[in-house]
Amino acid sequence: MAQSYIYAGVGGYYGGNEGHLAGVFRRAAEDAHWQQVLAEPEAYTIFVHPRDPNIVLAGTKDGIYRSADRGATFKRANFPDSGVQIWSFLPDPADARHLLAGGSPVSIYRSNDAGATWTRQAQPQLPDRGKAPFAVRVMRLARDPNRPHEIYAALEIGGVMRSTDGGESWSDCSDHLIRLSIDEPRLRSKIVSDTEAEGMLDGHAICMSAADPEGVILAARMGLFRSTDQGKFWEDLRVDRFSPFTYGRDIKVAPQDPSTLYACLSVAASSKDGALYRSRDIGKTWQRFDKVKPHGTLMSVGLHHSDAKQVYIAARYGEVFGTVDGGESWRETPLPAGVQHVYALACG
């Protein structure tokens, strides 16, 4: 098998990142040494192209940076706007050249040449859900396995939006998330905004699986939630039955098995504990998968596109753990001292 690399996207938080290392770090899978391959600007998401791992994209606080040499070097893509944060990428299974990216303030960008150039799509017209100290972020995009033009986006702090035309236009899917916060006191949380629905609108990741083609699963501050009717109603998966942690930061479908999901669960956005949970039945039941003790919120899980035994997790303050034998053994490869606020992990 060809050499695999692990990538970490490191950013700042609220007050900036002065005095700390940010950008993109890379290491070879069998190595423990991290190399900073993009020093400026802060990075919030990393994407390894599933069909061509030579192409690696970094979503940053100033648009998109692209590598064509497996992350050894990056340069800023031909991106139409300055100062736009990019938080998510979505490939098109039908055409490897077609990609979408999600930004903050809420925006969608399209590339037809594998990420070299980008155009801004029409602005999503969404209801104002409340005031927060940062603009709403398109944290994750997910594509319907049977209807590829149907796409969902998890929004921080904005809930969920849905497109039926491949990302050209969007509709809001958050009414019932807000209703749940009204009906269920345990689902209320107000920290940085002016609404007690903030916790339900604090979407971090979203996924869809061919094993459950009608289901959309959202990872949010208040837990994991599933809709089977295009986001009109949401069911609480009650992950608290299986985990002492319910703050959902990441959720991904295993590329090799559509019934297997991985979820990063923690106490809160900035906490000292967290765990990686795995479901083998598309979210009905969960078991802890990792065998490590993170000292920060688990922010991201990286799954290898072709090797199911490689799984990596990143905790907020620079810890990275990984297994190359399907969870039997784990190794810690911390990022360099001075790294804070790891947002994303990817491998390939």
N, C-alpha and C positions, 0 to 999 in steps of 0.2 A: 504494500500500500504506500502511496506517495506520502511525503512529509505532511503532517498536520500542524497547524498553528492555532494558538489561542490568542484572542484579541480582547482587550479591555478598554472601554470608553470611560474616561474620567472627567468629571465636571466640577463646577462650583455649586453653591447653594445660597440663595437669598443674598447674603452680604458679599458674594464674590469668592475668589479662590486665591487671594493674595498669599504669597509665600508657600504655596503648595503646588505640586506637579499636577498638570492636567493634560488632556489630549488623548492620544491612543498609544497603548502599550501592546507589544507582541512578544510571544515566546514560542519556541518550538515545543511540540507536545511532550517530547521526552526530556526537555531541558527545564531547568528551574529559573533561568535568568531571563528577566524581562528587559526589553529594549523599548525606549520611548521613540516611536516612529512618527508621531505627529505631536509637536510640542505646543502649537497654537492652532486653533483655539480650543476651548473646552469641548468635550465630545459627550453626547448623550445616547447615541445608539451606534452599533456596529453591525454591518451586514456582509456576510460572506455569500457570494452568489452560489446558489445550489448546483448550477450546471457548470460553472467555471470558477473554481476557488482562487484563480489568479485575481479576480475582480473583488475588491473589498471596498465597501463604502462606509464613510463615517459621517454621521449626522452631528453637526456642531452648532455652536452659538452663532455662527456666521455661515449658514448654508451647508453645502455638501462637499466633502473632500473624497477623492477617488484614488484608489491604487490599482494598478494593472499588474503588479508583481508580488501578489500575496502579502501586501502590507509592508513591504520593505521601504517603499517611498509613497508619499501621498502628494497630490496637488489638488487645488480647489477646482471643482468641476465648473463647467460653463453654466452658472446658476443665475437666474434673472434678478434676484433681490439680495440686498445686503442686510445684515443684522437679524435675519430670520433664523430662529432655532429649528433644527430638524431632529425629531424624536423617533421616527419610525420609517421603515421601508417595507414594500410588498412586491414580490416578483409575480410575473404572469406565467403560469405553467404552460400556456400555449405558445409563448414567444419569449425566449430568454432575453431579448433586447428590451422588452417592455417592463418598466418599473414604476411604482408610485412611491411618493414620500409624503410624510405628514409633518406639519410644522406648528410653530407657535409664534405669534397668534394663529388661531385655527386656519390652516391652509393646506392645500393639496397640490403637489407638483408631479409632473409626468416626465419620464424619459423614454425615448424610443431607440436609444443607442447604448444600452447597458450602463447608463449612469453618467455618460460623458457630458451630455447637455440636458437641460431641464427647462420645462415651461410651466408656468403657474396656471392652475385650473381656476374655474369660476369659484368665487368665494362661497363657502358653505353658509347658508342663511339659517342660523340657529337661534332659538330663543335665549334671552339673557337669563341665566340661571342664578346670578348672584355676583357679588363683588369679591375678588380675591387679590392678593398682592402680586400675582403674575397672570399673564394672559393664558387662556385655555390652550392646552397642549394636545396634539394628536399623538397619543402615546403608543398606540399599536393599531395595525390594520390586519384584518382577517378576511379571507375570500371564501365564499360558499363553494364547497367542492363540486356541487352539481350545477350551480348557476354562476359561472365565473364572473359575470358582470355584477353580481350582488356582493357588496363589500361592507364590512362593519368596521367602525373605528371606536376605540376606547379613548375617552377624553378626560384629561385632568385639568381643572375641575369642571366637567361638563357632561358626564354620563356617557352616552353612546349615540353615535349617528350611523345612518345606513344609506348606501347608494345602490341603485338598481341599474345604473348605466355605466359601470366601470370607473366610477369616481368623478364623473362630470358634474353631478348634482347630489345633494344630500338631504336627508330628512332626520328629524330628531326622534330618538327612541328612549327618552329619559322620563317620560311622564310617570310610568309605573315605578321606576326607581325612587322617585320623589314620594309617591304614594306609600311605598313600603316604609319610608322613613317616618311618615306621619302615623301609619297604623302600628308600627313596631318600635316602641321606645328604645329597644336595644340596638336599632339600626340608625339612631340619631347621633350625629357627631359634628360639632362646629368648632374649628380650630383657627382657621385663617380667613374665613369668609363671614357673610352676614346671614347664612342659612343653616338650619339644623339638618338639611338634606345634604350638606357638604360631603359627608362620608360616603353616601351612596353615589354621589356624582363624581367622586374621586376615583375615576377609572384609570387603571394602570396597564392592563393587558387584556387581550381578547383573542379567542381562538375558535376555529371550526374544524370538524373532523369528518372524513368520509365514513367513519363508523357510526356517526350520528348526524346525518346531513341536514336535519332540520334544527339542530341545536347550536346555539351560540353561547359560549361561556365567558363571562366577564370576571376578571380579578380586580377587586376594588378594595378600598380601605376597610369596608365592613365585611368582607368575605368573598366567596365565590357565588355567582348567580348565573342562572341558565334561562334562556328564552327559546321557545320552540315555535313562536309565531311572529317572527321578524321584529322582535323587540317591543311588542305591545305589552306583554306581561313578562315578569321576571320571577323565577322561583329561587329562593335561598337554598343552596345546596347543603347548608348547615355543616360546613367543614369543621365546625367546633365539636362535632361528634367524634372526630378522629384526631384532631390536633388542638393543643393548647394555644396555638397561634392562629389568628384569623385575618390579619392584615395581608391582603393579597397583592403582591408586587409584580409577579410574573406568572404566566401560564403558557405552556407550549405543548403541542402534539408531537409525539415521537415520529420522526420522518419515516421510520421503518415499520411502525405499527399504529394504525389510526385509533386503536382502542386505548393506547397508553398516553396519559397526560402527566406532565410534571408541573408542580406549582411551588413557587417560593412564598412561604408563609412566615410572618414575623409578628412582633408585638405592635409596632408603629413605624412611622417613616424613619425616625431616628431612635433606634432601640439597641439593646445589647444582646439580642437573641433572635433566633430564627431557625428554620429547617426547610429542607426540600422534601416535599411529599410527592408520591407517585400513585396514580390511579390506573388500574389495568382494565377498568370497566367504564371508561369515558366519564368519570367524575362521580359515579354512584358511591364508591367507597375509596378511602385514601389510606396509605401506609407511609410512615416516614421512610425515606430512601437513603438519606445520607448517614454517615457514621462519624460526624465531626461536631465540633462545638464552636460555631461562629460567635464572634463578639460584636456583631453589628447586624442590622436589618439585612436579610437576604434580598438582593436587588435584581438578580438576573440568573437565569439558567441557560447555559449554552449546550446545544445538542448537535452532534456531528451528523451531516447529511447522509453519510454512507456507512458509518460505524456506530451501531447502536450501543456499544459498550462504553463509548466515550461520553461522559456527562461532566459538566463543569458548573460551579456556582461561585458567585461573587457576593461578598458582604460589603456593606456600605463603606467601611473605612479602610479598605485595601486588602482584605483577606480573599484569597482565591483557593478553592478546593476542587479536586477533580478525581475521577475514577476512569481507568481505561479497561476495567474488567467487569463492567456492568454492576458496579456497586459493592463488589466483594472487598476491595481495599480502596483507601482514599489517601491522597497526598496533598499537603498544603504547599502552595507556591505563592507567598504573599507578594504583592506589588511593592515597589520601592518605598522606603520611609518618606513621608511627606505627602503620599497620595491620600486624598480624602474624596468621598462622594463618588464611588464607582457606580455608574448607572447601567452599564451594559457589558455583556460578555457574549462572545461568539467564537465558533471554531470551525475549521475546515481546511 
